[in-house]
């Protein structure tokens, strides 16, 4: 193992110990503290809106508050939400996270392509805000399906060819591709690595100014927005974790849509076509199921294809609700894809970018290999199940996860991320060629987007990486408590608290928020930490711009609306 590979292994191990981060893309435990807490009304323990916590929240820009507001679902969202002072973030000097309302995380591409169905406008700027919630109703318009009026998403009809000018009323298949972590700040960092996507943007329509639309900007929440045309405040998937009564649970535990509050485009389309349409997904894990929805859990629904996993032969699904064809466990070609990536440096040495990790499929997850192999799974599924073979439009969704995984392991600023983008783009080109050859040119539509941007290393912009464990320990200690007593779970910018303990300690979420507002860089340095020299004169800097009980969101929004 090279020294850099050894450092990588240490970095990943440390990242996985930090409860707020997704480390190398792994889901953290559902609880970092006491699993169960006697429910106490939030109005009892939150404290009345006011003081510095309320002022900090009301002082945020309306754009930031709108993003936070859309991400709030009463009874599921964390008790306290924080907004670090930009460019601070939760993480470490070697591992970053990507949850927040800032432009660099919120701005994402949206390319629509499909000759005969999608206008060839190139860049298209609209005179209204556009978010990822607009994608589902746009696709509903393409298949001539009524869309629920209570959803915030609106169809991007400007990008669509009028029905009477199309080669057929609807395309044979619609494919939605999500580059996980492929926001504009990542693409702009490596502008020469995605020529295929750039070509689709030029030949189709690249909608400008698209935003994720809500915060936290994390995979489960945003994929549910893509699938439903709604934000977390309506669809209910607020984060990787969420409150469920006395406990904190995973939002897609056991690959179940239990917490998804509204049907997706795919759910509604299944009903609209009497299950005649093929609907499927190939993605890394249950976090992506918000794209296709409930499967057989939907009344009248069937078992849509939901293929999850990133190790050959170890794919999985929830067999009660979705279908995983057994032949996909035996798709060949993985070794060829390993060889392709191995040869990228001109040598067969089981290394990628100097890291000896291609021999082990577990380690190879953090390389571009699966981006190539994923296409083999998609093609096999299409061929065996007949996607695009009849007059009923089929819907297919896929997430290429490697850009996000590699970004967590190394960072978006490093050459490993450049390679991840390049291979994702090659996979995109391969998929386009396959659709042209097998479904037929002018017979399909593709949407390519991303669920969030990524955070650069602190060394690039002077950010302070907030140690969430140290912060939690300090917050508990301030009120003479132990962290596991007070805090049930933590995620970037979020704390789920034990309301019973808060009440018994005769404190409030408001007081905890005010403590966090006074929290400084120096406070966040653990006893055994080494602080880089450039931060030594910044110990008195406040870490947060705002911290407040999330239940105050309605009052905070009203305050912002009345602000001049």
FIGU-994476 format. One record per residue (C-alpha): residue in three letters; y, x, z. Coordinates in steps of 0.2 Angstrom, whole numbers, plus 5000, padded with zeros to 4 digits. Last residue first. Layout:
# FIGU-994476
ALAYXZ/...
//
This chain:
# FIGU-994476
UNK522948145026/UNK521548105037/UNK521047925038/UNK519447955027/UNK518948105038/UNK519048005054/UNK517947865047/UNK516747995041/UNK516648065059/UNK516447895066/UNK514947855055/UNK514248035058/UNK514248025077/UNK512448005077/UNK512248185071/UNK512948255087/UNK514148385083/UNK514348565078/UNK515748635066/UNK516348795059/UNK515048895068/UNK514749085072/UNK516349115082/UNK516949295080/UNK517049395097/UNK515749525091/UNK516649565076/UNK517149745079/UNK515249805080/UNK514849715063/UNK515049855051/UNK514049965062/UNK512449865060/UNK511849785076/UNK510149835083/UNK509249695092/UNK508249725108/UNK509449625120/UNK509749485107/UNK511349475097/UNK511949285096/UNK513149295110/UNK514049445101/UNK514149345085/UNK515049205095/UNK514549035102/UNK516148935107/UNK515648795094/UNK513848805101/UNK514448765118/UNK515448615112/UNK513848555103/UNK512848565119/UNK514148465128/UNK514148335115/UNK512248325115/UNK512448275133/UNK512148335151/UNK511448255167/UNK509948375167/UNK508848215168/UNK509748145152/UNK509548305142/UNK507748315148/UNK507348145142/UNK508248165126/UNK507148315121/UNK508148385107/UNK507948405088/UNK509148545082/UNK509748575065/UNK510848695055/UNK509248785048/UNK507748705057/UNK507348685075/UNK506048585085/UNK505848505102/UNK507248595111/UNK507648565129/UNK506048605138/UNK505448735126/UNK507148825127/UNK507048845146/UNK508448755156/UNK509948805167/UNK511248725155/UNK511848885147/UNK510048945147/UNK509548805135/UNK510948855123/UNK510549035125/UNK508749015121/UNK509148905106/UNK510349035099/UNK509149175101/UNK507849075092/UNK509049035078/UNK509549205075/UNK511149175064/UNK511349295050/UNK513149345050/UNK513849355033/UNK514749515027/UNK514549475008/UNK513149585001/UNK512449645017/UNK512049475023/UNK510749455009/UNK511149314996/UNK510749135000/UNK509849034987/UNK510248884976/UNK509448714977/UNK508248584970/UNK508248644952/UNK508348564935/UNK507448544919/UNK507248374910/UNK506048354896/UNK505848224883/UNK504448194871/UNK503948134853/UNK505248224842/UNK504048364840/UNK502248314843/UNK501148284858/UNK500048434855/UNK501048554845/UNK502748514851/UNK502148494869/UNK501248654869/UNK502748754862/UNK503848674876/UNK502548724889/UNK502548904883/UNK504448914883/UNK504448854901/UNK503148974906/UNK504149114898/UNK505649044908/UNK504649054924/UNK504149224920/UNK505949284918/UNK506549194933/UNK505249274944/UNK505649444936/UNK507449434941/UNK506849384958/UNK505849544960/UNK507449634955/UNK508349594971/UNK509849484973/UNK508949324975/UNK508049394991/UNK506349484994/UNK505149365002/UNK506249215002/UNK506749234984/UNK504949274979/UNK504449104987/UNK505949014979/UNK505649084961/UNK503849064963/UNK503848874966/UNK503748804948/UNK503848614951/UNK503048494940/UNK503248304936/UNK502448204922/UNK502848024916/UNK501847944902/UNK502747824889/UNK501547694883/UNK501247694864/UNK499747814866/UNK499247994867/UNK500648074877/UNK499548124891/UNK497748094886/UNK496848134903/UNK495848284897/UNK497148364886/UNK498648334898/UNK497648394913/UNK497048554904/UNK498848584898/UNK499548564915/UNK498248674924/UNK498448814911/UNK500348804913/UNK500148834932/UNK499248994927/UNK500849074921/UNK501949024935/UNK500449074946/UNK500649254941/UNK502449274945/UNK502149364962/UNK502249304980/UNK500649194977/UNK499849364973/UNK499649394991/UNK498449254994/UNK497649284977/UNK497249464983/UNK497049594969/UNK498849574963/UNK499649644979/UNK500049824977/UNK501949814976/UNK502849924965/UNK503649784955/UNK501949714952/UNK500449814957/UNK498549804953/UNK498649964944/UNK498449924926/UNK500050014919/UNK501449974907/UNK502549904921/UNK502249724915/UNK500449764913/UNK500049694930/UNK500949524926/UNK499849504910/UNK498249564919/UNK498549434933/UNK498749304919/UNK497149354911/UNK496249344928/UNK496949164930/UNK496249114913/UNK494948984917/UNK495148814924/UNK493748774936/UNK494648684950/UNK495548584937/UNK493848504932/UNK493748414949/UNK495148294943/UNK496348274958/UNK496848094960/UNK498048024973/UNK498047894988/UNK496447914997/UNK496048084989/UNK497648164997/UNK497748324986/UNK497048494985/UNK496848654974/UNK495848794980/UNK494948844964/UNK496448944959/UNK497748984972/UNK499348894971/UNK499048724978/UNK499348544974/UNK498848424960/UNK499448244962/UNK498748134947/UNK499147954951/UNK497947854961/UNK498347674957/UNK499747554963/UNK499647364966/UNK500547384982/UNK501047574983/UNK499847674994/UNK498847704978/UNK500147824972/UNK501647834985/UNK502947934976/UNK503048044960/UNK504448164964/UNK504348134983/UNK502648224982/UNK503548394981/UNK503348435000/UNK501548394998/UNK501148574991/UNK501348694976/UNK501548574962/UNK500648484947/UNK501148304946/UNK500548154937/UNK500847984930/UNK499847914915/UNK500547744910/UNK499347594910/UNK499647554928/UNK500247374925/UNK501647454915/UNK503147394926/UNK502047424942/UNK501747604937/UNK503547614932/UNK504147564949/UNK503047694958/UNK503547824945/UNK505347794948/UNK505047814966/UNK504847674979/UNK505947674995/UNK505647725013/UNK504547885011/UNK504047925029/UNK502147875026/UNK502047955009/UNK500548065015/UNK500148235010/UNK499248265026/UNK500948275034/UNK502348255021/UNK503948245033/UNK503148355046/UNK503248275063/UNK504448285078/UNK503848175092/UNK504448035104/UNK504847915089/UNK504548005073/UNK505948135071/UNK505948235055/UNK505348405049/UNK505348475031/UNK507048385030/UNK507748215029/UNK506448115019/UNK507147945023/UNK507447875006/UNK509047795010/UNK510047925021/UNK508948055012/UNK509848014995/UNK509247894982/UNK508747914963/UNK506947894970/UNK506048044962/UNK507448174961/UNK508048124978/UNK506248144985/UNK506248314977/UNK507848344987/UNK507248305004/UNK505548395003/UNK506248554995/UNK507848585006/UNK509648565004/UNK509948495021/UNK511148425015/UNK511548305001/UNK512148294983/UNK511148424974/UNK512648444963/UNK512848434944/UNK514548504938/UNK513948514920/UNK512648414911/UNK511748524899/UNK511248424884/UNK510048464870/UNK510048614858/UNK511148724869/UNK510348684885/UNK508648694878/UNK509148874871/UNK509848924888/UNK508148874896/UNK507248974884/UNK508449124886/UNK508149134905/UNK508249314911/UNK509849364903/UNK511049284916/UNK510249354932/UNK511549324945/UNK512149174936/UNK510349094937/UNK510349124956/UNK512049054959/UNK511648914947/UNK510248844957/UNK508448904953/UNK507748884971/UNK506248784965/UNK506348774946/UNK506048584944/UNK505248524927/UNK505248344923/UNK504148294908/UNK504348134899/UNK502948074887/UNK502747974872/UNK504647944870/UNK505347764870/UNK506047654857/UNK505447754842/UNK506347884831/UNK507947844840/UNK509547774833/UNK509247594839/UNK508947654856/UNK510647744858/UNK510347934860/UNK510547984878/UNK511748104886/UNK513147984888/UNK511847864897/UNK511847974912/UNK511047834922/UNK511847804940/UNK511047864956/UNK511747774972/UNK510247654973/UNK510547474978/UNK510547414960/UNK508747444958/UNK508347504940/UNK507747404926/UNK506547494914/UNK506947534896/UNK505847694896/UNK507447804893/UNK508447704905/UNK507247734919/UNK507347924914/UNK509247914917/UNK508947804933/UNK507847954940/UNK509048094935/UNK510648024943/UNK510148054961/UNK510148244956/UNK512048224957/UNK513548194945/UNK515348164950/UNK516348064937/UNK517348114921/UNK515848194913/UNK515648364906/UNK514348394893/UNK513848574888/UNK512648574873/UNK512948404865/UNK511348374856/UNK511048204862/UNK509348164870/UNK508148044862/UNK507948094844/UNK507648274849/UNK507148284867/UNK508048394879/UNK509048364896/UNK509648514906/UNK510248494923/UNK510748654932/UNK511148664951/UNK512648674962/UNK512248634980/UNK511748804987/UNK513248904981/UNK514348754983/UNK514048745002/UNK513248595010/UNK511848685019/UNK510048735019/UNK509548895010/UNK508749015021/UNK508849205021/UNK507649345027/UNK508049535028/UNK509649535039/UNK509049385048/UNK509049195046/UNK510249055048/UNK511849075038/UNK513549145039/UNK514649145023/UNK515449025028/UNK515648975046/UNK514048895051/UNK513948705050/UNK512848625064/UNK511948465066/UNK511348405083/UNK510148265087/UNK509048305071/UNK508848165058/UNK507448045060/UNK508147895070/UNK509647875060/UNK509447945042/UNK510848075038/UNK510748175022/UNK512048075013/UNK513248105027/UNK513048285027/UNK513548295008/UNK514948175011/UNK515548285025/UNK515548435015/UNK516548355001/UNK517748275013/UNK518148445020/UNK517748475038/UNK519048445051/UNK518248285057/UNK516748385062/UNK517748515072/UNK518848385080/UNK517248285086/UNK516548445094/UNK518248495101/UNK518448335110/UNK517948155105/UNK516548045100/UNK515647975116/UNK514148075123/UNK512548095114/UNK511448065129/UNK511647875132/UNK512147825114/UNK510547915108/UNK509547795118/UNK508147885128/UNK506347905121/UNK505247995133/UNK504948165125/UNK503348225116/UNK502948385108/UNK503848505120/UNK504548655111/UNK504348735094/UNK503748575085/UNK503148535068/UNK502548705065/UNK503348795050/UNK502948755032/UNK502648915022/UNK503748965008/UNK503749155012/UNK504749125028/UNK505248935028/UNK506548975041/UNK507048885057/UNK505448935067/UNK505649115065/UNK503949195067/UNK503549165049/UNK505049275045/UNK504449415056/UNK502749415046/UNK503649415030/UNK504749555034/UNK503249665040/UNK502249625025/UNK503849675014/UNK504049835023/UNK502249885020/UNK502549835001/UNK504049945001/UNK503050095009/UNK501750074996/UNK500050005000/
//
